[in-house]
Amino acid sequence: MTAAAAPPDPEDELLAWLEAALGRAPACEPVAADASPTRYYRLDGGAEKKLAMAADGPAALEMFIGRGKILADAGVRVPAVHAAEPARGYAVIEDFGDRLYSAALREDGVDRRRLYEDAWEAGARINAVTAEGLPRFDATLLAKEASYLPKWYADAYRGQPLDEDEANAYAAVAAALQQRFCAQPFVPCHRDWHSRNIFALAEGPGVIDYAAMLAGPLCYDAASLLHDLYAGFEEEEKLDLLARHWELLRARGLPAPADFGAYFEDYEWTALQRLVKILGQFVFLERDRGRPGFEAHVPKCETMVHAIALRYRELRPLALLIERRVHG
């Protein structure tokens, strides 16, 4: 597992637990974990590659273990749990290594289509697990995600707070996105399905960061993966991969629209809702939470938001909002 900023050195309590759990005192190398508050440490020695995991509290570890078991039972490749202390949020888990999709996609001669078709297979298995007891994307969460843009993008990042007219126009766009979002069939979603959360393993995709799974729109994970700020796509490639995804969902009996055009529009609106959140959230993560490297992706996100919003009459005020801040 690898990403932007490495966590601090492990605390003494974690080290003491590891020594008791493993029967030895391992060396711990901090491993970065993107936006997740969970901390990971690569452990030395042993026949199997292992990571120490310090989750963001007992509840987070319980979700990681519980949802991991559900996914594993569905045939999704997730890290094995070798030892756990749920009361303290500690675990020793399988180490998938460093070949994330984000790295594999840059390799010479890599079969990008095969990687993404494999990801669709894993994603369809996630979408097909039972949603019983799984939290849902609801109005409260969607409102929270929409609130990042005015404060953290417009004001903090661009230094141009929304004026009254823009605030009203943005509220109307956010309401339209929420209505379209909630009108779709809901299924279990990974929620953060992108190239830094999928490993290119010899046996197929290895999946991480699934503890925050929610029930959401069927196209949510596809919208996340194909609007990945850590990977690049030509529009023709993106459309081809999405069509393959839609065909797979239909073949698996998942509730995808019979018309690809309807699915494509749902996908674009859902992608926009997610990108609008990211546009402000990445600034928040860097400036409020001290997680360096996120703001570097904001310009690419601006371009994606602008392109989608410009295609739909109800969403064009959002395109104009971005234009004013990028071009003045």
ABEGO torsion letter per residue (X at the ends): XBBBBBBBBBBAAAAAAAAAAAGBBBBBBBBBAEABABBBBBBBEEABBBBBBBBBEAAAAAAAAAAAAAAAAAGBBBBBBABBBAAAGBBBBBBAEABBAAAAAABBGBBAAAAAAAAAAAAAAAAABBABGBBBBBAAAAAAAAAAAAAAAAAAAAGBBBBAAAAAAAAAAAAAAAAAAAABBBBBBAGBBBAAABBBBAAEBBBBGAAABBBBBAAAAAAAAAABAABBBBAAAAAAAAAAAAAAAAAAGBBBBABAAAAAAAAAAAAAAAAAAAAAAAAAAAAAAGBBGAAAAAAAAAAAAAAAAAABAAAAAAAAAAAAAAAX
